Amino acid sequence: MQVPTPVSLLAAALAATAFFAAPVQAQEADAGEPTRETRWTGPLVTGAPPLPAGALNVEPYLVQTQVTGVYDQDGDRRSVDGVPEEWLIAVPITYGITHRLTVGVTPRLNYASTLDSDRDWEMSDTSVSAQYSLFKRTTPDRSTLAVGVRQNIPTGRHDRLDVSRLADATGSGAAFTTLGLYGQTFFLSERNLRTRFNLFYRIGGAGVTVDGRSNFGTRSDFNGRVHLGEAWQFNLGAEYSFSPKWVLAADVVYERENGASLHGVTTEERRDSSWRVSLAPAVEYHFTQDTGLIVGALVSLDGRNSSEIFSPQVALNMGF
C-alpha cells in the first residue's frame, strides 16, 4: 500500500476543498428546497464545522477498543495476546458563540484495567477547542469550510503505571496543540447525501516528563523526558439519509505520526514513524430533529508500527 505523505495529505485537503466548493457553481440556479426532511447525527469520526450562533451540542460517546494485532516495521500483521480491551467515555460539548465562532470542551473518562485484573474509573485527557468559519454558502449544497485549533490537557495517567497498578496508561502526558481544517457539503437533488472532511496537524515538540513504565513503552527503571513528533490525520466521512429516521454513515481515517524521541539518564532513542488506515461504518437512528443515536465501529485495515484495532462505539447526539 502506498503511504500518503504530509504534503500529499495537504494536497488532498486542498483538492477536497475545491471539490466541496465545486457544486456551488453547478447548483447556483437550483434554489429549491428538498421535498422531504433529512436528519443528521454525523459520522463516527469526521468532525463537524462550526455551529449556528446560540446552538449547543452534546454528544456522549461510549467506546470500546480491542487490540487484535500489530503491524510491524515492514507493515506485516502479527497476532498479540493478553491485551485488555479499553473502555472510554468521551463527552464532546460545543457551543456556537457567533455564526462563525464555535468553542468546545471534551472531558474523557477511562474504565481502566489494573494489574490485579480489576477495573477502576480513571480520568483520561481533556481537550478544549475553537473553530472559525471561513465561509458557508447559501446555495443548496451549503458548502462550508472552517479552521480550528485544539489543545490537549494531560489529565490522564501516562507514567508510573506500576505504582498506580494500571495495566495501561489513560492519558498522553503531553500538552500538545492540534490545528484543523473542516469541510462539509451536500449532494443529490434531495440534499440527502452529506460529506465531510478533516485535516489535522499536531505540532511536534511537546515535552513529557516520564518516570517508570509508561504509555511510551518505557520500563520501570526509566527516568527522563519524551518529546512528541509531528502527527497528521485525514478523515473523509459520508452520510446517506434514506428516511427521516435512518441514515447510513462511513468514515475513512488515515493517521500518521513521526516517532517520539526519548531522553533518559542512560537512554537516547528515536522511535520509528507509524501510520494506520481505518474504516468506520455506522448507522444512525433519529428520535427527533435534534436527537439521534449512532452505532458503529472503527476497524483498522492496514498500517506500520501501529496497533490493529477493532473499536465498536455508540454516541447520542443532542442539539439544544
Summary of the structure (lengths in Angstrom):
residues: 320
radius of gyration: 20.6
end to end distance: 43.6
largest distance: 68.8
contacts: 1063
relative contact order: 0.19
helix: 8%
strand: 52%
